[in-house]
Amino acid sequence: MNYFSSDFKLGILGGGQLGKMLLNDTRKFDIYTSVLDASAEAPCRIASNEFHQGDLMDFDTVLNFGKNVDILTIEIENVNVDALAELEKLGKTVYPASKTLRTIQNKARQKLFYTDHNIPTASFVRFAYSSEIRDAVLNGSLSYPFIWKSAQFGYDGTGVKVVRSEDDLTALPNVECIAEELVDFKNEIAVVVARSSDGEVKTYPLVEMEFHPEANQVEYVICPARLPQSVFDKAEQVALQVSEAFEHVGLLAVEMFLTKDDRILVNEVAPRPHNSGHYSIEASYTSQFEQHLRAILGLPLGNTESKVAGVMVNLVGAEDHTGNVQYNNLDSILNMDGVTPHIYGKKQTRPFRKMGHVTIVNDDVNEARRIAEEVKKTIEVISTN
């Protein structure tokens, strides 16, 4: 099939920042795109060829949208998977497949999948409702502390809480959830795996992630990870094991823990471009967004090696600010060598909302990390009201 300057139409479910960055590459290749998102102010509304406003969780909305495209992909997991399954029955190509997405959408099913496929992961207990946790603690089948995770709709730090005592249970929503072992880890790491519809597989270099202690959000992504080669090799092996088990097409970001005793445990995955791969736009021979397109279109996968070390800093809304966004000191960070800001186009800020990111490239990863911290301290994402 001819994808370039043709009648081919790529559909994207979700119009957020990931879609916006994906559209940079569809425009580079002149691939016609149609995007569906619930918000009239979605970042993708400008760069797509067609923008449709609609509920991603509504069966008929997703079904009707998908009928009018040739290949359908996602930039967010929270979409109506029953509609995707129906589209597949109608002969439409959907990546990731509905079966894969249905498993990944639900953290309890995702964890059971790892257990069933002998993939190393933290121990956990599944609950139909959070209210059942107290009984599990009382009968001794669960003990504090542990990580509580909502089975569905958790995103960017929401739906996750460290539970250290009974007092921490009181504010939890009464939903399907898991209680997961609180892992004693040294590093949080990730490998992005690309798998094409033709079966070609490539991995990006191991990255390490540093998290905000309160928001449970990634603050820095560092590539290459400052870890021994043995960890690189082991993490890549685990990521490939996960990728093969899911048989996904497109990108799969595999987030993992490196424990104090040097075990690698899979935390969770995302079947799409991911925050842990944003550095690749400036630092890699092939960005994760171009790679996702190559994979779902069955084109040869690009070179995943880095040209230079890269560190990504997330730009999130300041804690005490809600309203129309204002970015302070952008000119100051633009005066720093190797610094590239990406502003996502969200007009409203709120505490810890992802508003953009900044990539810092340098021949020396430690110098890139130093500049990244300077960027973090310099830029402000505040509200004007």
C-alpha positions in Angstrom: 0.0 0.0 0.0 1.2 3.5 -0.8 1.0 5.6 2.4 2.7 8.7 1.2 0.8 11.6 -0.6 -2.1 9.1 -1.2 -5.7 8.4 -0.2 -4.5 6.3 2.7 -5.9 7.5 6.1 -4.3 6.8 9.5 -6.7 7.1 12.4 -5.4 8.1 15.9 -7.5 7.7 19.0 -6.4 10.5 21.4 -5.4 14.0 20.6 -3.0 14.8 23.4 0.7 15.6 23.3 1.8 12.1 22.2 -0.5 12.4 19.2 0.8 15.9 18.5 4.4 14.6 18.4 3.4 11.7 16.2 1.8 14.2 13.8 5.2 15.8 13.3 6.3 12.6 11.6 3.1 12.0 9.7 3.5 15.5 8.2 7.1 14.7 7.4 6.0 11.7 5.4 2.8 13.4 4.1 0.6 10.7 5.6 -3.1 11.8 5.9 -4.3 11.6 9.5 -7.7 11.6 11.3 -7.8 12.2 15.0 -10.5 11.6 17.6 -10.4 13.3 21.0 -13.0 14.5 23.6 -11.6 18.0 23.9 -12.1 20.7 21.4 -8.8 22.2 22.7 -6.8 19.0 22.2 -3.1 19.6 21.0 -3.8 17.5 17.8 -6.6 19.7 16.6 -4.2 21.9 14.5 -1.7 19.4 13.0 -4.1 16.7 11.9 -5.8 16.6 8.5 -9.1 15.8 10.2 -10.0 16.4 13.8 -13.1 14.9 15.3 -14.4 15.6 18.8 -15.9 12.7 20.6 -15.8 10.4 23.6 -13.0 7.8 23.3 -14.9 5.5 25.7 -18.2 5.5 23.7 -18.7 2.4 21.6 -20.5 4.0 18.7 -18.2 7.0 18.5 -15.1 4.9 18.3 -16.7 2.3 15.9 -17.9 5.0 13.5 -14.6 6.8 13.6 -12.6 3.6 12.9 -14.8 2.6 9.9 -13.5 5.7 8.1 -9.8 5.0 8.4 -7.4 2.4 6.9 -5.2 1.7 10.0 -6.2 2.7 13.5 -3.7 3.3 16.4 -3.8 5.0 19.8 -1.9 7.5 21.8 -3.8 6.7 25.1 -5.0 3.4 26.5 -8.4 4.6 27.8 -10.4 3.9 24.7 -13.4 1.6 24.1 -11.8 -1.7 23.4 -15.1 -3.5 22.5 -15.4 -1.1 19.6 -11.8 -2.0 18.5 -12.7 -5.7 18.6 -15.8 -5.0 16.5 -13.6 -3.1 14.0 -11.2 -6.0 13.7 -14.2 -8.3 13.0 -15.1 -5.9 10.1 -11.6 -6.3 8.7 -10.0 -3.1 10.0 -6.4 -3.1 11.0 -5.9 -1.9 14.6 -2.6 -1.5 16.4 -2.2 -2.4 19.2 -4.7 -5.2 18.8 -7.9 -5.1 21.0 -6.8 -8.3 22.8 -3.4 -6.7 23.8 -5.0 -3.4 24.8 -7.7 -5.2 26.8 -5.1 -6.9 29.0 -2.9 -3.7 29.4 -5.9 -1.4 30.2 -6.5 -3.3 33.4 -3.6 -3.4 35.9 -4.9 -6.6 37.5 -5.2 -8.4 34.2 -1.8 -7.1 33.2 -0.2 -8.4 36.4 -1.9 -11.8 35.9 -0.6 -11.9 32.4 3.0 -11.5 33.7 2.4 -14.4 36.2 1.0 -16.6 33.4 3.9 -15.9 31.1 6.7 -16.3 33.8 7.6 -12.7 33.5 9.3 -11.4 36.7 7.1 -8.9 38.5 6.4 -7.8 42.1 4.0 -10.0 44.1 0.4 -8.7 44.3 -3.1 -9.5 45.5 -6.1 -8.7 43.4 -9.3 -7.2 44.9 -12.7 -6.6 43.3 -13.2 -3.6 45.7 -10.8 -1.6 47.8 -13.0 -2.3 50.8 -11.9 -5.9 50.8 -8.3 -4.9 51.7 -9.0 -4.5 55.4 -10.2 -8.1 55.7 -7.1 -9.3 53.9 -4.9 -7.4 56.4 -6.9 -8.8 59.4 -6.7 -12.4 58.2 -2.9 -12.1 57.6 -2.9 -12.6 53.8 -1.7 -9.0 53.3 0.5 -6.7 55.4 1.6 -3.1 55.5 3.2 -1.4 53.7 2.1 -2.0 50.1 1.3 -0.1 46.9 -2.4 0.3 46.1 -3.2 0.6 42.4 -6.6 1.2 40.8 -7.1 -1.6 38.2 -8.3 0.9 35.6 -8.0 4.6 34.6 -4.8 5.3 36.5 -2.6 7.8 34.7 0.4 10.1 35.4 0.5 9.2 39.1 -3.2 9.1 39.7 -4.7 5.8 40.9 -1.5 4.9 42.8 -0.9 5.3 46.6 1.6 3.9 49.1 -0.5 2.4 52.0 1.5 2.2 55.3 -1.4 1.9 57.8 -5.1 1.6 58.1 -5.5 5.4 58.0 -4.2 5.4 54.4 -7.1 3.1 53.3 -9.8 5.6 54.2 -9.4 7.9 51.2 -9.1 5.1 48.6 -11.9 4.9 46.0 -13.9 1.6 46.3 -12.9 0.2 43.0 -11.2 -2.9 41.5 -7.6 -2.7 42.5 -4.4 -4.5 43.3 -2.2 -4.4 46.4 1.4 -4.8 45.3 4.6 -5.5 47.2 6.5 -2.3 48.0 9.7 -3.1 46.1 13.0 -2.2 47.6 14.6 -0.9 44.4 17.7 1.0 43.4 16.5 2.4 40.1 13.4 2.6 37.9 14.3 1.8 34.4 12.7 1.3 31.0 13.2 -0.2 27.6 11.1 0.8 24.5 10.6 -2.1 22.1 9.5 -1.6 18.5 7.8 -4.5 16.7 6.6 -4.1 13.1 3.6 -5.7 11.5 6.2 -7.7 9.5 7.8 -9.1 12.7 11.0 -7.1 12.8 11.9 -6.2 16.4 14.3 -3.5 17.7 15.0 -2.1 21.2 16.0 1.4 22.3 18.8 1.8 24.8 18.0 1.4 28.5 16.9 4.6 30.3 16.8 5.4 33.9 14.0 7.5 35.4 13.9 9.8 38.4 10.5 10.4 39.9 8.9 13.3 41.8 8.4 12.0 45.4 4.9 13.5 45.8 3.3 13.3 42.4 4.7 9.9 41.5 5.5 11.4 38.1 8.8 11.1 36.1 10.9 14.2 36.5 13.9 13.1 34.5 14.6 10.4 31.9 18.3 9.7 31.3 19.7 7.9 28.3 21.9 6.0 28.4 21.2 4.8 31.9 24.2 5.2 34.2 24.3 1.5 35.0 26.5 -1.5 34.2 26.3 -3.3 30.8 25.1 -6.4 32.6 21.9 -4.4 33.6 21.4 -3.2 30.0 21.6 -6.8 28.8 19.3 -8.2 31.4 16.7 -5.4 31.0 16.7 -5.8 27.3 16.1 -9.6 27.6 13.2 -9.0 30.0 11.7 -6.3 27.7 11.9 -8.6 24.7 10.3 -11.4 26.7 7.4 -9.1 27.5 7.1 -7.9 23.9 7.0 -11.5 22.5 4.4 -12.5 25.0 2.1 -9.6 24.0 2.8 -10.0 20.3 2.1 -6.3 20.0 2.6 -4.2 16.8 4.0 -0.7 17.3 5.9 0.5 20.4 5.8 -1.1 23.8 7.4 0.8 26.7 8.4 -1.7 29.4 8.9 0.0 32.8 11.0 -2.0 35.3 12.5 -1.9 38.8 16.1 -2.8 39.4 16.1 -4.1 42.9 18.7 -3.8 45.6 19.7 -7.4 45.0 20.0 -6.7 41.2 16.8 -8.5 40.1 14.7 -6.9 37.4 10.9 -6.8 37.9 8.4 -5.5 35.3 6.2 -2.7 36.7 3.9 -1.9 33.8 3.8 -1.4 30.1 2.4 1.1 27.6 1.6 0.0 24.0 2.3 3.4 22.4 4.9 6.2 22.3 5.8 6.9 25.9 7.3 9.6 28.2 10.4 7.4 28.6 11.2 7.7 24.9 10.7 11.5 24.4 14.5 12.1 24.5 14.7 10.2 21.2 13.4 13.1 19.2 16.7 15.0 19.6 19.1 12.2 20.7 18.3 9.2 18.6 18.8 8.4 14.9 15.1 7.5 14.7 12.6 9.0 17.2 10.1 6.8 18.9 7.3 8.6 17.0 8.8 7.9 13.6 9.5 4.3 14.7 5.9 3.8 15.8 4.7 4.8 12.3 7.3 2.5 10.7 6.2 -0.4 12.8 2.4 -0.1 12.3 2.8 0.5 8.6 5.1 -2.5 8.1 8.0 -0.3 7.0 11.7 -1.2 7.8 12.4 -0.1 11.4 14.9 2.7 11.9 18.2 2.8 13.8 17.5 2.9 17.5 21.0 4.0 18.6 21.6 7.4 20.2 23.7 10.0 18.4 24.4 11.7 21.7 23.4 11.4 25.4 19.9 12.8 26.1 18.1 13.8 29.3 14.4 14.7 29.3 12.8 17.0 31.9 9.1 17.0 32.3 7.4 20.4 32.5 4.4 20.2 34.9 2.1 22.7 36.3 3.3 24.4 39.6 1.6 23.1 42.7 -0.4 26.2 43.6 -1.5 27.2 40.2 -4.7 26.5 38.2 -5.9 28.4 35.2 -4.5 30.0 32.0 -0.9 28.9 31.6 2.2 31.1 31.5 5.7 29.9 30.9 8.4 31.9 32.7 12.1 32.0 31.8 11.9 30.1 28.5 14.4 32.5 27.0 16.8 31.6 29.8 16.8 27.9 29.1 17.0 28.6 25.3 20.3 30.3 26.0 21.7 27.0 27.4 23.6 24.7 25.0 21.8 21.6 23.8 18.4 22.5 25.2 15.2 22.1 23.2 11.8 22.8 24.8 8.5 21.1 23.6 5.3 23.0 24.6 2.3 20.7 24.3 -0.3 23.4 23.6 -2.5 22.9 26.7 -4.0 26.3 27.5 -5.0 25.4 31.1 -2.5 24.4 33.8 -3.1 22.7 37.1 -0.8 21.1 39.7 1.4 18.4 38.2 -0.4 18.5 34.8 2.1 17.6 32.0 2.4 20.8 30.0 5.6 20.0 28.0 9.1 18.7 28.3 12.6 19.8 27.6 15.4 17.7 26.1 19.0 18.3 26.9 21.7 16.7 24.6 25.4 16.5 25.3 28.3 14.1 24.6 28.5 13.6 28.4 25.4 12.1 30.1 26.4 13.5 33.5 26.8 17.0 32.0 23.4 16.6 30.3 21.9 15.7 33.7 23.5 18.7 35.4 22.0 21.1 32.8 18.7 19.3 33.1 18.6 20.2 36.8 19.4 23.8 36.0 16.5 23.8 33.5 14.2 22.4 36.1 15.1 25.1 38.6 14.8 27.9 36.0 11.6 27.4 34.1 8.2 28.0 35.7 4.8 26.7 34.6 2.3 28.9 36.4 -1.2 30.4 35.9 -2.0 34.0 35.1 -5.1 34.2 37.3 
